Amino acid sequence: MNPLPAFKRSFAHGVHPEGHDEQTAHQPIQRVPFVNQYILPLGQHLGVPARPIVKVGERVQRGQLIAEPGAYVSTTLHSPVTGWVRAIAPRRSPRGDLQTAIEIEADAYATQRLESKPTIDWASLSIDEFIKQIQNAGIVGMGGAAFPTHVKYDLPDGMRIQHLVINGAECEPYLTNDHRLMLERPEVVLQGTEIVRQKLGATLATIGVEMNKADAIAILKKHLKHYQHIQVLPLRVKYPQGAEKMLIKSIFGIEVPAGQLPRDVGVTVNNVSTIVAIADYFQTGMPLIERIVTVSGPGVEQPANLIVPLGTPVREVLRFCGGLKETTREVIMGGPMMGIPIASLDVPILKGSSGILAFTAAETSRPPEYPCIHCGRCLEACPHFLNPSRLSRLAKIGAYAEMAQYNALDCVECGACSFSCPSNIPIVQLIKMGKEEIRKVKVLNK
């Protein structure tokens, strides 16, 4: 399985939204100051929520384990600051629901320095020990999915990974946190890539970067001389290139069959930020207690790329960026295509929070919805060759069983269908609703 030549590196269908990265693409990463309160939901990853191992009133140190995995498909949670546990209670999450969270009050007099730990000798670890270390570090997919990374690395007997793919596409408009990470920490990106490549036994690691990030491609290639088994490949710009199945198609020209995972074709995909978190953990002992967040959009005063401790309220991050403009009407966590609007600025930054975007009425006012004209543009946009129009109509009438028959669960909710619809039908939102109902029925029938 060899990478395709440059002119063929793409996938079928998809869309081309405006990049809107000019606000932050050249903004160096800054660190936000520590604030007074941090809210850490126990379920900020896919799978079973973590279990708290601290009590109200207990003093905790920055980087200390405060919640253990609730199951195998679960991960740990660590304190982002030195301070006191003030509550373990339901708190509002970015999705709008109430989730059990650990609330920590920071010690205003603490230095908030992370206690130095010896470098972990990853090369001497068995694959099982390596996987356990990744789980202990609380590392998840940081492109937005927040899937526990250690589960990706745990392969069935007899299965082998030939190719490790690092996702540097960052195809969502406005977001530039991965771009800046590749520019400012290229050596760490490569170190993390080599660590995972060796532990998984992959023959080759490929870092896929879209061509609109030419500076990142150049600087990564400049540091490649010490890494014989890593290559950097420029990719044609298209959305949703960052979806792992699309990335595999663009690089190797092969499709991951419906219902299967990348590992079934000998590939594992990790986001750039995830790889850097792995390198940082093995070099410094720092678990996942902070992440880089892009703050951008027409409604924010001072766009920026920021290192933000997990649990920091969105309000405090926006305050550091000069606040919101009076014309702001909506704040989204994530990117504009797959992110979610938040109802309160008091919700916290999570492990999967890649961006905070503020929009005015000009961007958020919803145009009138018209009947479907059967133009087929949503079919041409869908990278998974589904029929979004049909799925959305079925969702509207509550035909969830029929939706399932038409492979609704294969939808990755990229939003390309809604973006391309001339009738302004909220196609992806309807499909999301239908998928939730399908899952409820499946749970009830178990």
C-alpha positions in Angstrom: 0.0 0.0 0.0 1.9 3.1 -1.3 0.8 6.7 -1.1 -0.8 8.1 -4.2 1.1 10.7 -6.4 0.4 14.3 -5.5 -2.1 15.1 -8.2 -4.4 12.2 -7.1 -4.4 12.9 -3.4 -8.0 13.5 -2.7 -11.3 11.8 -2.2 -14.6 11.7 -4.0 -17.3 14.3 -3.2 -16.8 16.8 -0.4 -17.2 20.6 -0.4 -15.0 23.7 -0.4 -16.0 26.2 2.3 -14.0 29.4 2.7 -11.1 28.8 5.0 -11.4 32.0 7.1 -8.0 31.4 8.7 -6.5 34.8 8.2 -7.4 36.0 11.7 -5.3 33.4 13.5 -3.0 31.5 11.1 -0.1 33.9 11.9 -1.0 34.3 15.6 1.7 32.5 17.8 0.3 30.3 20.6 -0.1 32.1 23.9 -0.9 30.8 27.3 -4.0 32.1 29.1 -3.6 33.1 32.8 -4.9 30.7 35.4 -8.4 31.6 36.7 -10.3 30.9 39.9 -12.6 28.1 39.0 -12.3 24.9 36.9 -15.1 22.5 35.9 -14.1 19.1 34.8 -17.0 16.8 33.5 -16.3 13.1 34.1 -17.6 12.2 30.6 -15.6 14.4 28.3 -14.6 11.5 26.2 -16.5 8.8 24.3 -17.3 5.7 26.3 -17.9 5.3 30.0 -17.4 8.4 32.2 -14.5 8.4 34.6 -14.9 7.8 38.3 -13.8 10.4 40.8 -11.2 9.3 43.4 -11.1 12.6 45.3 -13.5 14.1 47.8 -15.0 17.5 48.3 -12.6 19.7 50.4 -9.5 17.7 49.3 -6.4 19.6 48.2 -5.1 18.6 44.8 -1.9 19.3 42.9 -1.6 20.3 39.3 -1.4 17.1 37.2 -2.7 14.9 40.0 -5.1 12.0 39.1 -8.6 13.0 40.2 -10.7 10.4 38.3 -9.9 6.9 37.2 -11.3 5.1 34.1 -14.9 3.9 34.5 -14.3 1.0 32.1 -11.8 -0.1 29.5 -13.4 2.3 26.9 -12.8 5.2 29.3 -9.9 7.2 30.5 -8.4 9.2 33.4 -8.9 12.8 34.4 -6.2 15.0 36.1 -6.3 18.3 37.9 -5.3 21.2 35.6 -4.4 23.3 38.7 -3.3 23.2 42.3 -6.3 24.0 44.5 -9.2 22.5 46.3 -12.1 20.3 45.2 -15.2 22.4 45.9 -17.9 20.1 44.5 -18.6 16.9 42.7 -22.0 17.5 41.2 -24.0 18.0 38.0 -22.8 20.9 35.9 -23.8 22.2 32.5 -21.8 20.7 29.6 -21.2 22.4 26.2 -23.9 20.1 24.8 -26.4 21.7 27.1 -27.0 18.6 29.3 -26.1 18.2 33.0 -23.1 16.0 33.6 -21.4 15.0 36.9 -18.2 17.2 37.1 -15.4 17.9 39.6 -15.2 21.6 40.4 -11.9 22.9 41.5 -11.0 26.2 43.1 -7.5 27.2 42.2 -5.0 28.2 44.9 -4.3 31.9 44.1 -0.9 31.6 45.9 0.3 28.4 44.2 3.0 28.7 41.5 0.9 26.3 39.3 4.2 24.7 38.2 3.9 21.1 37.2 6.0 18.9 39.4 8.9 17.6 37.3 8.9 13.9 36.7 11.6 11.6 35.1 11.3 10.9 31.4 9.4 7.6 30.7 11.5 5.1 28.8 8.8 4.3 26.2 11.2 2.1 24.2 11.5 -0.4 27.0 7.7 -0.8 27.4 5.8 -3.7 26.1 2.8 -2.8 23.9 0.4 -3.6 26.8 2.4 -1.3 29.1 2.5 1.4 26.5 -1.3 1.2 26.0 -1.8 1.4 29.8 0.5 4.5 30.0 -1.6 6.2 27.3 -4.8 5.5 29.3 -3.1 6.7 32.5 -2.3 10.0 30.8 -5.9 10.6 29.9 -5.1 11.1 26.2 -8.0 11.1 23.7 -8.5 12.1 20.1 -8.1 15.9 20.2 -9.5 16.7 16.8 -12.9 16.8 18.3 -14.0 13.1 18.6 -12.4 12.6 22.0 -12.2 8.8 21.5 -9.8 7.3 24.1 -6.5 6.8 22.3 -5.4 3.7 24.1 -8.4 1.8 22.6 -7.1 2.6 19.1 -3.8 1.0 19.9 -5.2 -2.2 21.3 -5.4 -4.5 18.3 -7.0 -7.9 18.1 -4.7 -10.9 17.9 -3.2 -11.4 14.5 -4.0 -7.8 13.3 -1.0 -5.6 12.3 -0.7 -1.9 11.6 1.3 -1.1 8.5 0.8 2.6 8.3 0.4 5.3 10.9 -1.3 8.4 9.6 -1.1 11.7 11.4 -3.9 14.1 10.6 -2.6 17.6 10.0 -5.4 18.5 7.5 -7.3 20.8 9.9 -10.0 21.3 7.2 -12.6 23.0 9.4 -12.8 26.8 8.6 -11.4 29.2 11.2 -9.4 26.6 13.2 -5.6 27.0 13.1 -4.5 25.3 16.4 -3.0 22.3 14.7 -1.4 24.5 12.0 0.4 26.6 14.7 1.4 23.4 16.6 3.1 22.1 13.5 4.8 25.4 12.9 6.0 26.0 16.5 6.7 22.4 17.7 7.6 20.4 14.6 10.3 18.4 16.4 7.8 17.3 19.0 5.3 16.3 16.3 7.9 14.1 14.7 9.0 12.7 18.1 5.5 11.7 19.0 4.9 10.2 15.6 8.1 8.1 15.9 7.1 6.9 19.4 3.7 5.6 18.2 5.1 4.2 14.9 7.6 2.1 16.7 5.3 0.9 19.4 2.6 -0.1 16.9 5.2 -1.7 14.6 4.1 0.4 11.6 6.4 0.3 8.6 5.8 3.9 7.7 4.2 7.0 9.3 2.6 9.7 7.0 1.8 13.2 8.1 -1.0 14.5 5.8 -1.2 18.3 5.6 -3.4 20.3 3.3 -1.5 22.5 0.7 -2.9 25.7 2.2 -0.5 25.1 5.1 2.7 25.3 2.9 4.7 26.8 5.8 3.9 23.8 8.1 4.7 21.3 5.3 8.1 23.0 4.8 9.1 23.1 8.4 8.1 19.5 9.1 10.1 18.4 6.0 13.1 20.4 7.3 13.2 18.4 10.5 12.7 15.0 8.8 16.4 14.2 8.3 16.5 12.2 11.6 13.4 10.3 10.8 13.8 7.7 8.0 10.4 6.2 8.5 8.2 9.3 8.5 7.1 11.3 5.4 5.1 14.5 5.0 2.5 14.5 2.2 0.8 17.7 0.9 -3.0 17.1 0.3 -5.4 18.9 -2.0 -7.7 21.2 0.0 -11.2 19.8 0.5 -13.6 19.3 3.3 -13.9 16.9 5.2 -10.3 15.8 4.5 -9.8 15.5 8.3 -12.2 12.6 8.6 -10.0 9.6 9.0 -11.6 7.5 6.3 -11.3 10.4 3.9 -7.7 10.9 4.9 -6.9 7.3 4.2 -8.6 7.5 0.8 -6.6 10.7 -0.1 -3.3 9.2 0.9 -3.5 5.6 -0.2 -6.5 5.5 -2.6 -8.3 2.8 -0.6 -11.7 2.9 1.0 -12.4 1.6 4.5 -15.6 -0.4 4.1 -18.8 0.7 5.8 -18.9 -0.8 9.3 -15.2 -1.3 9.5 -12.4 0.7 11.1 -9.1 2.0 9.7 -7.2 -0.8 11.5 -9.1 -3.3 9.4 -7.1 -2.0 6.4 -3.8 -1.8 8.4 -4.0 1.9 9.3 -4.2 3.9 12.5 -5.0 7.6 12.4 -4.1 10.2 15.0 -4.6 13.9 15.2 -1.5 16.2 15.4 -2.5 17.5 18.8 -2.9 13.9 20.2 0.5 13.0 19.0 2.1 16.0 20.7 0.2 15.2 23.9 1.8 11.7 23.7 5.3 13.1 23.2 4.8 15.5 26.1 3.7 12.8 28.4 6.6 10.5 27.8 9.2 13.4 27.9 7.9 15.4 30.8 5.3 13.2 32.6 2.6 15.8 31.9 -0.8 14.1 31.5 -3.5 15.7 29.3 -4.4 18.8 31.5 -4.4 21.5 28.8 -4.9 21.9 25.1 -4.5 24.5 22.3 -7.8 26.3 21.4 -8.4 28.6 18.4 -10.5 31.6 19.4 -11.8 33.3 16.3 -14.8 34.6 14.3 -16.2 38.0 13.4 -17.7 38.3 16.9 -14.5 38.2 19.0 -12.3 41.3 19.7 -8.9 39.7 19.6 -8.6 36.3 17.8 -5.9 34.0 19.1 -4.4 30.5 19.5 -4.2 29.7 23.2 -3.0 27.1 25.6 -6.0 26.6 27.9 -6.1 24.4 31.0 -9.0 21.9 30.8 -12.1 23.0 32.7 -11.5 26.7 32.1 -14.9 28.4 31.6 -15.4 29.7 28.0 -16.2 33.1 29.5 -12.7 33.5 30.9 -11.1 32.5 27.6 -13.1 35.1 25.8 -12.3 37.7 28.4 -8.6 37.1 27.8 -9.3 37.8 24.1 -10.9 41.2 24.8 -14.5 39.8 25.1 -17.3 39.6 22.5 -18.4 42.4 20.2 -21.9 43.8 20.8 -23.0 42.3 17.4 -22.2 38.7 18.5 -25.2 36.5 18.3 -23.8 32.9 18.7 -20.8 31.2 20.2 -19.8 27.8 18.8 -17.5 25.3 20.4 -15.5 23.5 17.7 -15.5 24.4 14.0 -18.5 25.9 12.1 -19.2 22.7 10.2 -19.3 20.2 13.1 -19.2 22.4 16.2 -22.1 22.9 18.6 -23.6 26.3 19.7 -23.3 26.8 23.4 -26.1 28.3 25.5 -23.9 29.5 28.3 -20.4 31.0 28.4 -19.9 29.3 31.8 -19.4 25.8 30.2 -15.8 24.5 30.3 -13.1 23.8 27.8 -12.9 20.0 27.3 -10.3 17.6 25.9 -12.0 17.7 22.5 -12.5 21.5 22.4 -10.5 22.6 19.4 -12.1 26.1 19.0 -14.3 28.8 20.3 -15.9 30.8 17.4 -18.1 33.9 17.8 -20.5 34.9 15.1 -22.7 37.9 14.4 -26.2 38.0 13.0 -24.7 38.2 9.4 -23.3 34.6 9.8 -26.0 33.1 12.0 -29.3 34.4 10.6 -31.1 31.4 9.1 -32.4 32.0 5.6 -35.9 30.7 4.7 -36.2 27.0 4.2 -37.7 25.8 1.0 -38.9 22.4 -0.2 -36.3 20.0 -1.5 -35.9 20.4 -5.3 -34.2 17.0 -5.7 -31.1 18.7 -7.2 -28.8 16.0 -5.9 -26.2 18.4 -4.5 -26.2 16.8 -1.1 -25.5 13.5 -2.7 -22.6 15.0 -4.6 -21.3 16.5 -1.3 -21.6 13.4 0.9 -18.1 11.8 1.2 -19.7 8.5 2.3 -22.0 8.2 -0.7 -25.2 8.3 1.4 -28.5 9.9 0.3 -28.7 12.8 2.9 -31.9 14.1 1.4 -33.7 10.8 1.9 -32.3 10.4 5.4 -33.5 13.8 6.4 -37.0 13.2 5.1 -37.2 10.0 6.9 -36.0 11.7 10.1 -38.8 14.3 9.7 -41.5 11.7 9.7 -40.0 9.6 12.4 -39.1 6.6 10.1 -36.1 5.7 12.1 -36.0 2.0 11.3 -36.0 2.8 7.6 -33.2 5.4 8.2 -31.1 2.6 9.7 -31.7 0.4 6.7 -30.3 3.3 4.5 -27.1 3.3 6.6 -27.8 6.5 8.6 -25.3 5.4 11.2 -22.5 5.6 8.6 -23.0 9.4 8.6 -20.1 11.2 10.3 -22.2 14.4 10.6 -19.7 16.5 8.7 -22.4 19.0 7.5 -21.3 18.9 3.8 -25.0 18.2 2.9 -26.4 21.2 4.7 -23.6 23.4 3.4 -24.5 22.5 -0.2 -28.3 22.6 0.0 -29.8 25.4 -2.1 -33.1 25.0 -0.2 -31.5 25.7 3.2 -32.8 22.5 4.7 -31.0 21.6 8.0 -30.2 18.2 6.6 -27.4 17.2 9.0 -29.3 18.3 12.0 -32.3 16.1 11.0 -30.0 13.2 10.5 -28.3 13.7 13.9 -31.7 13.7 15.5 -32.6 10.5 13.7 -29.4 8.8 14.7 -30.0 9.5 18.3 -33.5 7.9 18.1 -32.0 4.8 16.3 -29.4 4.5 19.1 -32.2 4.8 21.8 -34.1 2.0 20.2 -31.0 -0.2 20.0 -30.3 0.4 23.6 -33.9 -0.4 24.6 -33.8 -3.6 22.6 -30.7 -5.0 24.2 
